[in-house]
């Protein structure tokens, strides 16, 4: 291992952003790139007013890693933009701690079909 590689490994432990600059010079392993934020849809039950929306919004914004949250009373839902899955789980716990029922809504593109509507009653003739 040459001196540049030794310095590279030391800098990876101490100052990752600076080490990334050296990666191309020594050919060593690069530091992992920061991941893109994710969007999470939540179903929230138990909201009944604008105060509920404000409380949920404020609680979620206290969680480190939350980029944005949009809470809809009409849809009983929230859309989060968060750093990663653990952050999403932490937001869910925070909202539950306020007394609301929170579940993760399936994404439209994850292969999970949305729930089927209830069956219609049979018609009485026609």
VOGU-3710 file (C-alpha; in Angstrom, 3 decimals, decimal comma):
1> xxxxxxxxxx> 0,000/0,000/0,000  1,451/3,345/-0,978  1,411/6,540/1,064  -1,518/8,016/-0,847  -3,654/4,949/-0,101  -2,737/5,106/3,603  -3,731/8,777/3,714  -6,924/7,971/1,843  -7,957/5,352/4,416  -7,130/7,685/7,307
11> xxxxxxxxxx> -9,158/10,496/5,776  -12,116/8,188/5,186  -12,282/7,718/8,933  -11,753/11,389/9,776  -13,219/13,524/7,021  -15,244/11,683/4,416  -15,945/14,712/2,166  -12,218/15,402/1,775  -11,522/11,728/1,232  -13,918/11,647/-1,699
21> xxxxxxxxxx> -11,670/14,131/-3,476  -8,692/11,818/-3,044  -10,482/8,692/-4,237  -9,863/9,424/-7,870  -6,161/10,031/-7,184  -5,459/6,751/-5,391  -8,070/4,486/-6,946  -9,324/3,426/-3,494  -12,886/2,661/-2,540  -15,053/5,740/-2,668
31> xxxxxxxxxx> -17,184/6,874/0,230  -20,846/5,924/-0,146  -22,922/8,547/-1,899  -25,704/10,055/0,144  -28,991/8,400/-0,721  -31,859/10,258/-2,269  -34,734/11,165/0,041  -37,798/8,942/-0,156  -41,485/9,795/-0,310  -43,770/7,938/2,079
41> xxxxxxxxxx> -47,564/7,903/2,135  -49,276/7,442/5,505  -52,891/6,784/6,396  -53,753/8,607/9,628  -56,966/7,900/11,527  -58,345/9,972/14,367  -57,891/13,477/12,943  -60,943/15,699/13,211  -59,791/19,332/12,837  -57,073/21,712/11,737
51> xxxxxxxxxx> -55,509/21,459/15,186  -54,888/17,765/14,570  -53,188/18,601/11,273  -51,041/21,250/12,978  -50,064/18,900/15,833  -49,084/16,075/13,469  -47,142/18,450/11,229  -45,235/19,956/14,162  -44,450/16,547/15,679  -43,149/15,182/12,367
61> xxxxxxxxxx> -40,957/18,227/11,758  -39,214/17,586/15,079  -37,793/14,327/13,689  -34,300/14,724/12,248  -34,267/13,768/8,569  -37,743/15,019/7,648  -37,547/17,250/4,574  -41,256/17,944/4,278  -44,672/16,781/5,403  -48,089/17,505/3,942
71> xxxxxxxxxx> -51,011/16,415/6,131  -54,511/16,245/4,634  -57,525/16,155/6,934  -59,800/15,426/3,966  -57,813/12,362/2,873  -56,866/11,240/6,404  -53,349/11,016/5,053  -49,874/12,490/5,059  -47,131/12,599/2,467  -43,614/12,649/3,895
81> xxxxxxxxxx> -40,309/13,367/2,227  -37,661/11,820/4,486  -33,996/10,870/4,480  -34,544/7,103/4,784  -36,767/4,269/6,025  -35,697/4,537/9,694  -36,699/8,215/9,624  -40,125/7,272/8,231  -40,575/4,730/11,023  -39,577/7,336/13,615
91> xxxxxxxxxx> -42,157/9,783/12,235  -44,830/7,088/12,443  -43,936/6,437/16,098  -44,051/10,173/16,824  -47,529/10,526/15,296  -48,758/7,431/17,156  -47,494/8,972/20,399  -50,049/11,757/19,857  -52,847/9,180/19,875  -53,489/8,764/16,150
101> xxxxxxxxxx> -53,628/5,451/14,284  -50,961/5,450/11,590  -50,313/2,914/8,851  -48,128/2,986/5,790  -50,175/3,358/2,617  -49,097/1,053/-0,202  -47,401/2,814/-3,074  -49,167/2,639/-6,393  -46,041/1,254/-8,100  -44,997/-1,390/-5,553
111> xxxxxxxxxx> -47,071/-4,187/-7,030  -49,606/-4,112/-4,213  -53,090/-3,631/-5,523  -55,198/-1,020/-3,797  -57,996/-2,438/-1,647  -61,014/-3,539/-3,626  -64,197/-1,547/-3,143  -66,929/-3,283/-1,143  -69,223/-5,447/-3,236  -72,425/-3,827/-4,426
121> xxxxxx> -75,671/-5,299/-3,149  -77,491/-7,418/-5,714  -80,046/-5,521/-7,753  -83,696/-6,363/-7,199  -84,549/-6,806/-10,801  -84,179/-5,377/-14,148
//
